[in-house]
Amino acid sequence: MTFSRPKKPDFSTLASAYARYRSSYGDDLFDLVAEHARRHAHSALRALDLGCGTGLSTRGFLDRGFAVTGVDVAVPMLDEARAALGDRASFYEASAERLPFADAAFGLVVCGQAFHWFVPQPAFAEIARVLERGGLMALFWKHELKDDPFERCAFDCLRELSEKDEPANISRAQTGRFDDFWAAKRAFFEHEEWRLPIRLPFTVDSFVGFHSSREIARFHLGTKRDLFLANLRERIGALAGPTGKFTVDGMQYVYVSRRR
């Protein structure tokens, strides 16, 4: 049994935890997407970051010379992004299913760790509309590997309190279902996918803080969420040892497709 996707996520109240505890992606991911984006699109340096959150992906493409516009439905998330990046990027409150931009306005549209919150067909239609011909769409996620001991510890803590046989990461359920992302075949072609390993540095505090920012804990544990975090802190502290520092093995999943 797995968790269902939360119907009404409220990222506004998680903005400060996201800003403090969420980490970005590897340089290899940003370099790969940037290289592919520049290959064909005339306006490749104009990028749109969907579900930009606190601006982690935005920063990665700014640092590679793109002019980035970020959109998100949560105003507090956008406030955190503006605080972190200042006037280096433009930010708008908007949903992926209804974008306030002209046709063919961008050479690159990216979405990091957020597409599973969108309604796929209208989101794909809007991405196709705002991308120029030859422009690139890149969807990407990163997840801790299930056999990593620290990830397994967190999974076990969650399972014990969730009353579910197999509690699943709500976005991990999407990762790997390659065909789902190319449902809009009339708009896109030449799709490719990559797996890029990553090692994620944590302390006990940052690991527990990361899990405090996850919708799966808040939506599916309810009043047991604080107990989950307390149990996790105790077990991770014992596993990490006296330094309280450790790394978690993860994988980055990258899906790209080019606009017809």
C-alpha positions as CSV (number, residue, x, y, z in Angstrom):
1,M,0.0,0.0,0.0
2,T,1.3,3.5,-0.8
3,F,0.4,7.0,0.0
4,S,-1.8,8.9,-2.4
5,R,-0.8,12.3,-3.6
6,P,-1.9,15.1,-1.2
7,K,-4.8,16.9,-2.8
8,K,-4.1,20.3,-1.2
9,P,-0.4,20.8,-0.5
10,D,0.3,24.0,1.4
11,F,3.9,24.9,0.7
12,S,3.5,28.4,2.1
13,T,3.9,27.2,5.6
14,L,7.0,25.1,4.7
15,A,8.9,28.0,3.0
16,S,11.3,28.7,5.9
17,A,12.1,25.0,6.3
18,Y,12.7,24.6,2.5
19,A,15.1,27.6,2.5
20,R,17.0,26.3,5.5
21,Y,17.2,22.5,4.8
22,R,16.6,21.8,1.1
23,S,19.8,21.3,-1.0
24,S,20.3,21.9,-4.6
25,Y,21.4,19.5,-7.4
26,G,24.9,18.6,-8.7
27,D,26.9,20.7,-11.1
28,D,26.8,17.8,-13.5
29,L,23.0,18.1,-13.7
30,F,23.0,21.8,-14.4
31,D,25.8,21.4,-16.9
32,L,24.1,18.6,-18.8
33,V,20.8,20.6,-19.1
34,A,22.5,23.8,-20.0
35,E,24.5,22.1,-22.8
36,H,21.4,20.5,-24.3
37,A,19.5,23.7,-24.0
38,R,22.1,25.7,-26.0
39,R,22.3,23.1,-28.7
40,H,19.3,24.2,-30.8
41,A,17.2,27.0,-29.3
42,H,17.7,30.5,-30.5
43,S,16.5,31.9,-27.1
44,A,18.2,29.2,-25.0
45,L,19.5,31.8,-22.5
46,R,15.9,32.7,-21.5
47,A,14.8,30.0,-19.0
48,L,11.6,29.4,-17.0
49,D,11.8,27.6,-13.7
50,L,8.4,26.0,-12.9
51,G,7.6,25.4,-9.2
52,C,10.8,27.3,-8.4
53,G,10.3,27.2,-4.7
54,T,13.1,29.0,-2.9
55,G,15.2,29.2,-6.0
56,L,17.6,26.3,-5.9
57,S,17.3,25.4,-9.6
58,T,17.0,29.1,-10.5
59,R,20.5,29.8,-9.0
60,G,22.0,26.8,-10.9
61,F,21.0,28.2,-14.2
62,L,21.7,31.8,-13.3
63,D,25.3,30.7,-12.6
64,R,25.5,29.3,-16.1
65,G,24.5,32.5,-17.8
66,F,20.8,32.1,-18.2
67,A,18.2,34.8,-17.7
68,V,15.8,33.0,-15.4
69,T,12.2,33.6,-14.6
70,G,10.8,31.6,-11.7
71,V,7.1,30.9,-11.0
72,D,5.5,29.3,-8.0
73,V,2.0,29.1,-6.4
74,A,3.3,29.8,-2.9
75,V,4.1,33.5,-2.3
76,P,6.3,32.8,0.8
77,M,8.5,30.5,-1.3
78,L,8.9,33.3,-3.8
79,D,9.8,35.7,-1.0
80,E,12.6,33.3,0.1
81,A,13.8,33.1,-3.5
82,R,13.9,36.9,-3.8
83,A,15.7,37.2,-0.5
84,A,18.3,34.7,-1.7
85,L,18.8,35.9,-5.2
86,G,17.8,39.5,-5.2
87,D,17.3,41.0,-8.6
88,R,19.3,38.3,-10.4
89,A,16.0,36.7,-11.5
90,S,12.4,37.6,-12.0
91,F,9.7,35.8,-9.9
92,Y,5.9,35.5,-10.5
93,E,3.1,33.9,-8.6
94,A,1.5,31.5,-11.1
95,S,0.7,27.9,-11.7
96,A,2.3,25.6,-14.3
97,E,-1.2,25.0,-15.8
98,R,-1.7,28.7,-16.5
99,L,1.4,30.7,-17.2
100,P,1.3,34.5,-17.7
101,F,3.8,34.6,-20.5
102,A,3.7,35.0,-24.3
103,D,4.0,32.2,-26.8
104,A,7.5,31.0,-27.5
105,A,8.9,33.3,-24.8
106,F,11.6,30.8,-23.6
107,G,14.3,28.6,-24.9
108,L,14.4,26.4,-21.8
109,V,11.7,25.3,-19.3
110,V,12.9,23.4,-16.2
111,C,11.1,21.9,-13.3
112,G,13.1,20.5,-10.3
113,Q,11.3,18.2,-7.8
114,A,7.9,19.6,-8.5
115,F,6.2,18.2,-11.6
116,H,4.4,15.5,-9.6
117,W,2.3,18.4,-8.1
118,F,1.1,19.5,-11.5
119,V,-1.8,18.3,-13.6
120,P,0.2,16.8,-16.4
121,Q,-1.8,17.5,-19.6
122,P,-2.5,21.2,-19.1
123,A,1.1,21.7,-17.7
124,F,2.6,20.1,-20.8
125,A,0.3,22.2,-23.0
126,E,1.5,25.4,-21.3
127,I,5.2,24.3,-21.5
128,A,4.8,23.7,-25.2
129,R,3.1,27.1,-25.7
130,V,5.8,29.1,-24.0
131,L,8.7,27.2,-25.5
132,E,10.1,28.3,-28.8
133,R,10.6,25.7,-31.6
134,G,13.7,23.7,-30.7
135,G,13.4,24.8,-27.1
136,L,14.1,22.3,-24.3
137,M,12.0,21.0,-21.5
138,A,13.9,19.5,-18.6
139,L,12.2,17.7,-15.6
140,F,14.4,16.5,-12.8
141,W,14.3,15.0,-9.3
142,K,16.8,13.7,-6.7
143,H,16.1,11.0,-4.1
144,E,18.1,9.2,-1.5
145,L,18.8,5.6,-2.4
146,K,16.6,3.2,-0.6
147,D,19.5,1.0,0.5
148,D,21.4,3.9,2.1
149,P,21.5,3.2,5.9
150,F,20.3,6.7,6.8
151,E,17.5,6.7,4.3
152,R,16.5,3.2,5.5
153,C,16.4,4.5,9.1
154,A,14.1,7.4,8.1
155,F,11.9,5.0,6.1
156,D,11.6,2.6,9.1
157,C,10.6,5.5,11.4
158,L,8.0,6.6,8.9
159,R,6.6,3.1,8.4
160,E,6.3,2.4,12.1
161,L,4.0,5.4,12.7
162,S,2.2,5.6,9.3
163,E,0.2,2.4,9.7
164,K,1.0,1.7,6.0
165,D,2.8,-1.4,4.8
166,E,4.9,0.5,2.3
167,P,5.0,4.3,2.8
168,A,6.3,5.8,-0.4
169,N,8.0,9.1,-1.3
170,I,5.2,11.0,-3.0
171,S,7.4,12.2,-5.8
172,R,9.6,9.1,-6.1
173,A,6.4,7.2,-7.3
174,Q,6.7,9.4,-10.4
175,T,10.4,9.0,-11.0
176,G,11.2,6.3,-13.5
177,R,7.7,6.2,-15.1
178,F,9.2,7.6,-18.3
179,D,6.2,7.2,-20.5
180,D,4.1,9.4,-18.3
181,F,6.2,12.4,-19.0
182,W,5.9,12.2,-22.8
183,A,2.1,12.0,-23.0
184,A,2.2,15.3,-24.9
185,K,3.8,13.6,-28.0
186,R,2.4,16.2,-30.4
187,A,4.5,18.9,-28.7
188,F,7.7,17.1,-27.9
189,F,10.2,14.7,-29.4
190,E,13.8,13.4,-29.1
191,H,13.3,12.6,-25.4
192,E,16.2,11.4,-23.3
193,E,16.8,10.4,-19.7
194,W,19.8,10.3,-17.4
195,R,20.7,9.0,-13.9
196,L,23.4,11.0,-12.2
197,P,24.7,9.8,-8.8
198,I,25.0,12.3,-6.0
199,R,26.3,12.3,-2.4
200,L,24.3,14.5,-0.1
201,P,26.1,15.9,3.0
202,F,24.0,16.1,6.2
203,T,24.3,16.7,9.9
204,V,21.7,15.2,12.3
205,D,20.0,18.6,12.5
206,S,19.9,19.2,8.8
207,F,18.7,15.6,8.1
208,V,15.8,15.9,10.6
209,G,15.1,19.4,9.3
210,F,14.9,18.1,5.7
211,H,12.3,15.5,6.8
212,S,10.4,18.2,8.7
213,S,10.0,20.0,5.3
214,R,8.5,17.0,3.5
215,E,4.8,17.0,2.8
216,I,4.7,13.2,3.3
217,A,5.4,13.7,7.0
218,R,2.9,16.5,7.5
219,F,0.0,15.2,5.5
220,H,0.2,11.5,6.3
221,L,1.4,11.4,9.9
222,G,-0.8,14.2,11.2
223,T,-0.4,14.5,15.0
224,K,2.3,11.8,14.9
225,R,4.6,14.0,12.9
226,D,6.5,15.4,15.9
227,L,6.9,11.9,17.3
228,F,8.3,10.8,13.9
229,L,10.9,13.7,14.0
230,A,11.9,12.9,17.6
231,N,12.4,9.2,16.9
232,L,14.3,10.1,13.7
233,R,16.6,12.4,15.6
234,E,17.4,9.8,18.2
235,R,18.1,7.0,15.7
236,I,20.0,9.1,13.2
237,G,22.1,10.6,16.1
238,A,23.1,7.1,17.1
239,L,23.8,6.0,13.5
240,A,25.9,9.1,12.7
241,G,28.2,8.8,15.7
242,P,30.0,11.5,17.7
243,T,30.6,13.9,14.8
244,G,26.9,14.1,13.9
245,K,28.0,14.4,10.2
246,F,27.4,12.0,7.4
247,T,26.6,11.6,3.7
248,V,23.7,10.0,2.0
249,D,23.9,8.3,-1.4
250,G,21.4,9.6,-3.8
251,M,20.4,9.6,-7.5
252,Q,19.4,12.5,-9.7
253,Y,16.8,11.7,-12.4
254,V,16.8,13.9,-15.5
255,Y,14.2,13.8,-18.3
256,V,14.6,16.2,-21.3
257,S,12.6,16.6,-24.5
258,R,12.8,19.1,-27.3
259,R,9.9,21.2,-28.7
260,R,8.9,20.3,-32.2
